[in-house]
Amino acid sequence: MSSPDKQSRPLSGRALLKWTILALVSILVGLLALSFFLMGRGSKYFKVLRTYDSIYRLNSVLDLKDGRLLIGPEHFYLIKQNRIVPTKRKLVCERFMPEMLQLLDKRILIYGGSITENPSDKCREEVAEILDLKTEKFTPVFNISAVTSRTSGIMLPDGRVFFIGGFAKQQKDTTGNRIWLFDAKTNEIKIVGHLIIPRNRHTLLRLPDDNILIAGGSFAVPRPIFKKGEYKPIPHVTLVELFNTKTYKTTSVTNLKFVRNSKTALIPLKGDKVAVIGGIDPTIEDLDSETFHEHPYFNKKEPIEIIDLNQKTSSVANTIPQPKSSPAVFALPDGKIIIIGGGAWEQREKTFRSVFIFDPQRNRVDSLDPLHSFFAGPVSVQTDNADIYLLDFNVIQKFSYEQYRKDKKKLK
């Protein structure tokens, strides 16, 4: 034992520096271990491929079927090389959240999206553009107020492109119920029909007979400005409509049991049935910040509905244990449906990483391990081999169907 009257010596400067460095190294090792632990919590079916610098334009994605994904639409993602390559030229009109379709001649039709602030004179109205993949040149093709950020477009096997609905810019404007036909050969566009109910943020599904099913969305008029205490939500749309692409007539099918005011998913099933998944979002322009917590679907389970086209009915088949406003939803080759991310912003820590599998035959919902990174949805694409690519929060993630298929313990 040391003598009681012996005083402890203070650490020298060199010794203090040594212990400080050791402490910092220990903290760094601990943080690395924690990061690997947290990364391990993610699903082995999903892999973070890379991050990118700007999320602003990388907000649409299209599979070009040649080993590239078109994102932005001003960047190519090379699948095998895991590289992002910018196009040689830029869009004529910068826009946020555009939609893209690949035409029969392989050119890319870009439409909708919100035009950025301080646009040039030629971009003050919504402009559709075509990207020539050979020259990488963007060319305006038509300018029309009906084709806005909230319209929905779809192409038939014969090359006809329909734009259905949209956001009316004036309170008495009726453009939100129009159906337009675009001829890619002549670049001409014309009105051919009308919706029963004007809507935006809706979803289209091409049926085997080439008719188009229309479901979900919000009533396509601007929200009226009320005085304090007079706020009212935008009218919701539950009516499911069917557009006949031969007669250009629209008929009612049924009414959904639940409001799908955000982008929902329509997945065809056997027996002329369609699964309706996601799209219930209480925070999206429908209730003000003081009352949206009173929304009947806030913090609730998400119902999965099945539309029977023959019986013209809709019924609730099952529920997802979390709200899913704009998830990525795809049919898998094994007949199941995968539901990825999306959800309520208030519950993003849980809903934006969760993954579920719905088995229509067994009417069962199971969960997979969570994503490595958030995915608010719905910017995603499924390639021919059933792999799924997700783009969000400056991260590209990939779901490997082959890994999922091989694993016998894929469900919890």
GISUL-V993698 format. One record per backbone hydrogen bond with DSSP energy under -0.5 kcal/mol. CO is the residue of the C=O (numbers start at 1). NH is the residue of the N-H. E is the energy in kcal/mol with one decimal. If there is no record, write none. Layout:
# GISUL-V993698
co:CO nh:NH e:E
co:CO nh:NH e:E
This chain:
# GISUL-V993698
co:3 nh:6 e:-2.0
co:5 nh:7 e:-0.6
co:12 nh:16 e:-2.5
co:13 nh:17 e:-2.1
co:14 nh:18 e:-2.0
co:15 nh:19 e:-2.5
co:16 nh:20 e:-2.1
co:17 nh:21 e:-2.3
co:18 nh:22 e:-2.3
co:19 nh:23 e:-2.1
co:20 nh:24 e:-2.3
co:21 nh:25 e:-2.6
co:22 nh:26 e:-2.2
co:23 nh:27 e:-2.2
co:24 nh:28 e:-2.5
co:25 nh:29 e:-2.7
co:26 nh:30 e:-2.2
co:27 nh:31 e:-2.4
co:28 nh:32 e:-2.4
co:29 nh:33 e:-2.5
co:30 nh:34 e:-2.3
co:31 nh:35 e:-2.5
co:32 nh:36 e:-2.4
co:33 nh:37 e:-2.1
co:34 nh:38 e:-2.8
co:35 nh:39 e:-2.6
co:36 nh:40 e:-1.9
co:37 nh:41 e:-0.6
co:38 nh:41 e:-1.0
co:39 nh:42 e:-1.5
co:43 nh:46 e:-0.8
co:45 nh:400 e:-2.7
co:47 nh:49 e:-0.7
co:47 nh:398 e:-2.4
co:50 nh:396 e:-2.7
co:53 nh:55 e:-0.5
co:57 nh:59 e:-2.0
co:60 nh:72 e:-1.8
co:62 nh:64 e:-0.6
co:62 nh:70 e:-3.1
co:67 nh:79 e:-2.0
co:68 nh:64 e:-2.2
co:69 nh:71 e:-0.6
co:69 nh:77 e:-3.3
co:70 nh:62 e:-1.7
co:71 nh:75 e:-1.9
co:74 nh:87 e:-2.4
co:75 nh:71 e:-2.9
co:76 nh:78 e:-0.6
co:76 nh:85 e:-3.2
co:77 nh:69 e:-2.3
co:77 nh:79 e:-0.8
co:78 nh:82 e:-1.6
co:78 nh:83 e:-1.2
co:83 nh:78 e:-2.8
co:83 nh:85 e:-0.5
co:85 nh:76 e:-3.5
co:94 nh:116 e:-1.7
co:96 nh:114 e:-2.6
co:99 nh:111 e:-2.1
co:101 nh:103 e:-0.6
co:101 nh:109 e:-3.3
co:103 nh:106 e:-1.9
co:107 nh:103 e:-3.0
co:107 nh:109 e:-0.5
co:108 nh:110 e:-0.6
co:108 nh:131 e:-2.8
co:109 nh:101 e:-2.1
co:110 nh:129 e:-2.7
co:111 nh:99 e:-2.9
co:113 nh:115 e:-0.5
co:114 nh:96 e:-2.5
co:120 nh:123 e:-1.8
co:121 nh:124 e:-1.2
co:126 nh:144 e:-1.2
co:128 nh:141 e:-2.6
co:128 nh:142 e:-0.9
co:129 nh:110 e:-3.4
co:130 nh:132 e:-0.6
co:130 nh:139 e:-2.2
co:131 nh:108 e:-2.4
co:131 nh:133 e:-0.7
co:132 nh:136 e:-2.6
co:132 nh:137 e:-0.7
co:136 nh:89 e:-0.7
co:137 nh:132 e:-2.2
co:139 nh:130 e:-2.4
co:142 nh:128 e:-2.5
co:144 nh:147 e:-0.7
co:146 nh:148 e:-1.6
co:148 nh:151 e:-1.5
co:150 nh:201 e:-1.4
co:152 nh:164 e:-3.0
co:154 nh:162 e:-2.7
co:156 nh:159 e:-2.3
co:160 nh:156 e:-2.7
co:161 nh:182 e:-3.1
co:162 nh:154 e:-1.9
co:162 nh:164 e:-0.5
co:163 nh:180 e:-3.0
co:164 nh:152 e:-1.3
co:166 nh:168 e:-0.6
co:170 nh:173 e:-1.4
co:174 nh:177 e:-1.7
co:175 nh:178 e:-1.6
co:176 nh:166 e:-0.6
co:176 nh:199 e:-1.6
co:177 nh:195 e:-3.8
co:178 nh:165 e:-2.3
co:179 nh:192 e:-2.8
co:179 nh:193 e:-1.4
co:180 nh:163 e:-2.1
co:181 nh:190 e:-1.9
co:182 nh:161 e:-1.4
co:182 nh:184 e:-0.7
co:183 nh:187 e:-2.1
co:183 nh:188 e:-0.8
co:188 nh:183 e:-3.1
co:190 nh:181 e:-3.0
co:193 nh:179 e:-2.5
co:198 nh:220 e:-0.9
co:199 nh:166 e:-2.3
co:200 nh:218 e:-2.3
co:203 nh:215 e:-2.0
co:205 nh:207 e:-0.6
co:205 nh:213 e:-2.9
co:207 nh:210 e:-2.6
co:211 nh:207 e:-3.0
co:212 nh:243 e:-3.0
co:213 nh:205 e:-1.8
co:214 nh:241 e:-2.4
co:215 nh:203 e:-2.5
co:217 nh:237 e:-1.1
co:218 nh:200 e:-2.1
co:219 nh:221 e:-2.0
co:220 nh:168 e:-0.6
co:224 nh:226 e:-0.7
co:227 nh:230 e:-2.5
co:235 nh:219 e:-2.1
co:236 nh:238 e:-0.5
co:237 nh:260 e:-0.7
co:238 nh:256 e:-2.8
co:240 nh:253 e:-3.1
co:240 nh:254 e:-0.8
co:241 nh:214 e:-2.9
co:242 nh:244 e:-0.6
co:242 nh:251 e:-2.4
co:243 nh:212 e:-2.5
co:243 nh:245 e:-0.7
co:244 nh:248 e:-2.2
co:249 nh:244 e:-3.0
co:251 nh:242 e:-2.9
co:254 nh:240 e:-3.3
co:259 nh:261 e:-0.5
co:260 nh:217 e:-3.4
co:262 nh:264 e:-0.5
co:265 nh:267 e:-0.5
co:265 nh:277 e:-2.1
co:266 nh:268 e:-0.5
co:267 nh:275 e:-3.1
co:269 nh:273 e:-0.8
co:272 nh:309 e:-2.3
co:272 nh:310 e:-0.5
co:273 nh:269 e:-3.4
co:274 nh:307 e:-3.2
co:275 nh:267 e:-2.4
co:275 nh:277 e:-0.6
co:276 nh:305 e:-2.0
co:277 nh:265 e:-2.3
co:279 nh:262 e:-3.0
co:279 nh:281 e:-0.9
co:281 nh:284 e:-1.0
co:283 nh:285 e:-1.2
co:288 nh:291 e:-1.2
co:288 nh:292 e:-1.8
co:291 nh:294 e:-2.3
co:292 nh:295 e:-1.6
co:295 nh:298 e:-1.7
co:297 nh:300 e:-1.4
co:301 nh:303 e:-0.7
co:302 nh:320 e:-3.3
co:303 nh:305 e:-0.6
co:304 nh:317 e:-2.9
co:304 nh:318 e:-1.2
co:305 nh:276 e:-3.2
co:306 nh:308 e:-0.5
co:306 nh:315 e:-1.8
co:307 nh:274 e:-2.1
co:307 nh:309 e:-0.8
co:308 nh:312 e:-1.7
co:308 nh:313 e:-1.4
co:313 nh:308 e:-2.6
co:315 nh:306 e:-2.9
co:315 nh:317 e:-0.5
co:318 nh:304 e:-3.3
co:320 nh:302 e:-2.6
co:322 nh:302 e:-0.6
co:324 nh:279 e:-1.8
co:324 nh:280 e:-0.7
co:327 nh:329 e:-0.6
co:328 nh:340 e:-2.9
co:330 nh:338 e:-2.6
co:332 nh:335 e:-2.1
co:335 nh:360 e:-0.5
co:336 nh:332 e:-3.2
co:337 nh:358 e:-3.1
co:338 nh:330 e:-1.8
co:339 nh:356 e:-2.5
co:340 nh:328 e:-2.5
co:344 nh:347 e:-1.4
co:345 nh:348 e:-1.6
co:347 nh:350 e:-1.5
co:347 nh:351 e:-2.9
co:348 nh:352 e:-1.4
co:350 nh:353 e:-0.7
co:350 nh:354 e:-0.7
co:352 nh:375 e:-1.5
co:353 nh:371 e:-3.1
co:354 nh:341 e:-2.4
co:355 nh:368 e:-2.5
co:356 nh:339 e:-3.0
co:357 nh:359 e:-0.5
co:357 nh:366 e:-2.7
co:358 nh:337 e:-2.5
co:358 nh:360 e:-0.7
co:359 nh:363 e:-1.3
co:359 nh:364 e:-1.6
co:364 nh:359 e:-3.0
co:366 nh:357 e:-3.2
co:367 nh:412 e:-1.3
co:368 nh:355 e:-0.6
co:370 nh:43 e:-2.9
co:375 nh:342 e:-3.1
co:378 nh:380 e:-1.0
co:379 nh:391 e:-2.3
co:381 nh:389 e:-2.7
co:383 nh:386 e:-2.0
co:387 nh:383 e:-2.4
co:388 nh:399 e:-3.2
co:389 nh:381 e:-1.8
co:390 nh:392 e:-0.5
co:390 nh:397 e:-2.3
co:392 nh:395 e:-1.9
co:394 nh:52 e:-1.5
co:395 nh:392 e:-2.2
co:395 nh:397 e:-0.5
co:396 nh:49 e:-2.6
co:396 nh:50 e:-1.1
co:397 nh:390 e:-2.9
co:398 nh:47 e:-2.2
co:398 nh:400 e:-0.6
co:399 nh:388 e:-1.8
co:399 nh:401 e:-0.8
co:400 nh:404 e:-1.9
co:401 nh:405 e:-3.0
co:402 nh:406 e:-2.2
co:403 nh:407 e:-1.4
co:406 nh:408 e:-0.6
co:407 nh:410 e:-0.8
